[in-house]
Amino acid sequence: NVACSGGRLLLNGEKVSGAKRVKVGDLLSLSAAKTDRRTLLPDDPRRAKRFCDARLRLLNVFKDDNFSHSPLKVLYEDECMAIVSKPAGIHTMSWSGTIGKSLCLDDLLPLVLEPPRQSQDPLSAPLPRHRLDARVAGPVIVAKTRRALIELGRSFEEHTVEKEYRALLVGKSSALPSPPSTFTIESDIDGRESITMVSVLAHTPCNVDGLITDVKLFPKTGRKHQLRRHCAEVLGAPILGDDLHTNDKITVRKRVGLYLYCRRVVVPHPIDKYHKVEAEIQEPKRFSRHRKKALKGYLWQQEQNQSETV
């Protein structure tokens, strides 16, 4: 989007929107930027100080191990690629709505990753090769060289990247079997096939939501909000904190965050395809806190009911 809006990426010699669909026979031309806005320090000393201070301040917040979400950290890095843990609360990639207004993960990557030392085709700055929603934490695969950028993109196109998500679902639903159980959801989202494999791990009773269900989610396709929509629309049990995809039977809890995170990714190495790179993060602390709080409230209510009966 940034390259299109800046006129550096042209379609058949014309400036177009980043949402424009390409067809067989179209010609794409990219003019490489001489400088990268994520690494270019402003000439004015005051602006340069603000540039550095803003990034360091955000970096220090997200790298704090006491952060209730998963902290920002490098999970894997070599000469051509990296996998970085993205905290919840930050966009993966900058876009027209964030540039000049808020920093994103790609703005912080030059501060936490080493530049390629021996590569002949380094990128001007590391680039995430896929996106996670701003409210979702998890490992993000990053390219550091042009070859890695192409090969990692091809891995996503060929569906050879494995991703495992974890979520807390709320509400009782007949479509949600008792644990342990595994099944597959196949449905259309916006007219396109979407597939998610679901593993039900555990139930936690809750006075507010009736039931909290721990699940593993393995998306086999990558539709917009696929996991959130499958849980809410197919299973009838929305993800806790989802105020967009829910149903009339569930009272949406606001300002609690979205209880969904990417646990693990496995990707073929962009240079050595026979070697797979794997990275995972620990469960954010707020997940266990919420389970304990829900169970404690439920047990307390059970005791009160028993005492009233006696």
N, C-alpha and C positions, 0 to 999 in steps of 0.2 A: 504493500500500500504506500509506504513512504517513497519507494523508488518510482512508483507510478505517479504519485502526486508531485514529485520533484522533477518529473520529465526525464528521468534517467532510464526508465524501462518503457520502451515504445512497442506498440503492436502495429505491424505493417507500416512503420514509420510515423505513426500518430500517437499522441498522448491519450491514454485511456485510464479508466478507473481500475483499481486493484480487483474489483469484483467482476470485471469483464471476463467472459468465458472464451477460451481459445479453441480453434478448430484445426483439423488437419490441414496443413498447407500454410497456416499463419506464420509470420516471421516475427520473432521476438528479438529485440536488440537492447542490450544493457550497456550503458556507459558507466564504467567503474568510477566511483567517487575518489577524488584525490585524497580526501580526508574523511574521517568518520566522526560524526557529531558526538559519539560516545567516548571518543578518546581525544578529541580536539579541545585543547585548553584555550579559553578566550584570551585575547591579547590584553584586555583591560584587567589590571591587577585586582580590582574589587570584584569584577564578575568572575575572574578565575578563582578567587577565594570562595565565593558563593558556590561555584561549580563543585569544588572539592569538598567543602563543608557539608553540602547537602548529601553527597554520596557517602561520605564517611559516617555521617549521623545515621542514615538509614541502614548502612552496613552494620554498625554497632548494635542497633536495635535488633536486627534480624539474626545476628550471629550469637545472641545471648542464649546460653543453654537453658536458662530459666524461663524462656519464652514459652507460653502455653501452647503454641503451635510448634511444628518442627522447625528448628533453626536453619538458617542458610549455611550450608557447608558443602565442600567438594567431596563427593563420594568416590569418584574415579577420575583420573586424568592421565593422558599420555601426550605424545607429540601432536596428534591430529584431532583428538576428541576429548570430551569430558562428560561426566554426569554430575549434575549439581542438584542438591536438595532445595527446592523452592518453597519458601514459607507461604502459608495462606495470607491473603491480604495484599498481594502485589501481582500485577499483570506479568505474564511471561515475556511478551514482546511489546515494544512501543508501537503506537499507532497515532493517527492524526488527533484523536481525542486526548492523548496523554502527553504528547510532545510539548514541552514548555510549561506543563501543568503538574505532572507527577512523574516520578522515576519508576522504571520497570526493571525486571530481572536483567534484561539485556544491558541496561545501563551500569549494573553492578558487576557483571561478569569480568570486565577488564581488570577489576580490582582484586579478584580472587583467583584468577587463572593465569598460568604462565604462558607467555607468547611462544609459538613454535620457534625452536632454535635452529633446526636443521632442514625444515621443510622448504621446498622451492615454490610453494603456492599458498602462503599463509593468508588468512583473511585479515582485513584491517582491524577487526574486533571479533571476538567469539559470537556465534549466532546460535540461539536455540533452534532445534530442528523440529519441534512440535510445541503445542501449547497445552497448558493446564489452566482451567478457569481461575480467575483471581482469588476466589474463595477456597480453592483446593490446593493443598500442599502435596509435594511428592517429587520424585526424581525427574529431572529434565535433561534430555540428551542434547549435547551442545557440540557443534562443529567448530574446529579451529583452523581448518584448511579448506581450500576449495574442493579438493577431491573428497574429503570427508563430508562436506556439505552435500555433494551429489550422491555419494554412496549411501549415506544415512537416509536421505530423502527417498532413494530407491527402496530401501528396506521397509519404510513405512508404506510405500505404494504396493509392495509385494506382500504385505501383511506378515512379515517375518519378525516384527517387534512384538514381544510379549509384555503385557501390562496387567498388573493385579491391583485392584482397588479394594478398599475396605470402607464400609459405611454402617451407620446405625439407622435402621428403619423404624418408623413409629406406626402404631395401630395394629389391630388384629385384622387379618385378612384370610379368607378361605383359599386364596391363590398362593399363600405363603406356607409351605409345609413345615412340619416340626423338624428341629435339628436332630442329627446331622442329615443333610440331604443336598443333592446337587441336581440341577436341571438347566435347561437352556431356553431362553426367550428368543423368539423370532417374530418380528413384527415390522411394519413399515413406519418410517418416520419421514414425514414430508414426501411421501411417495417413493422412498428409497429403502431397500432392504437393510435391516439392522439386526444384529445378533449379539446377545450377551449371555455368557454362562454364569450361573449363580450358584454359590455354595452357602447354605444356611448353617451358621456356626453355633449360635446360642440365643436363648430368650432371656430377657430380664423384665420382671413385672414392674409396672410403673403406675402410680395413681393418676398422673396427669394424662399420659398417652395410652394407658391400658397395657401396652407391651412394647418393649424395645428389642429389636432383632439385630444381631450382629451378622453381617454377610460379607462374603468375598464376591467381587464382581470382576469378570474377565471379558472386556469388550473385544469382540472379533471384527467389528466394523467401527468406524469413527464418525458417527453422526453427531450433530450439535445437541448437547445436553442429553445424549443417548442414555446414560446410566440413570440420570435423574428422571427422565420420562418413563423409562421401563419400570422403575420402582413405583412411581406414582400411578401411571396409567395402566400398566399390565398387572403388577402385583397388588395394587391398591394399598401400598404401604410406602408413603413418601419418605425421602431421606430427612432426618431430623434437621430442622432449620431451613428447609427449602421453602421459600415463600413464593416461588414462581410455579413450580410443578407440585401440586398438592391436590386434595379433594375436600368435599364439604364435610366429611366426617372427622377431619383432623383439625385441631386448633393449632395454627402455625405459631411457633415460638419465635419471636423476633429478637434480634440482637444477641443471638446465641452462637452465631456462626453456622456454617454448613458442615454437617458431620459426615464428610466424605473426603478421603485422601487416597492418593496413589501410593501403594505400599512398595511396589517392586517393578523394575523394568529389566528386560533382557533383550539385547540387540546384537546382531552380528557386527563384528569389528569392521570398520569401513575399508581397512587395508587387508587384513587377514580374515576372510569370510568364514574360515573353519573355526575361528575363535569367537566365542560369545562373551560379551561384557555384561555383567550382572551387577545391579546395585539396588539396595532397599533402604528404607528408613524405618525408624521405630514408630510405634503408635503415638500420636500427639497426646500429651498428658490430659487434655480436657476430655478425651474419650473415656478413660478409666474413671475420671472424676464424676462424669455424668452417670455412668453405670452405678457406681457406689452410692451416689446421691439418690438415684431412682429406687434402688433396692432398699436403702435405709428408710426412705419415706413410705415405701410399700409395707415393710415389716412393722414400722411404727403404727401405721393405720390398722394392720391386722391385730396388733396388740390392743389397740383402743377398741376395736370391734368386739374382741373376746371379753375385755373387761366390762363392756356395756352389757353383754349377754349374761355374764355372771351376776 
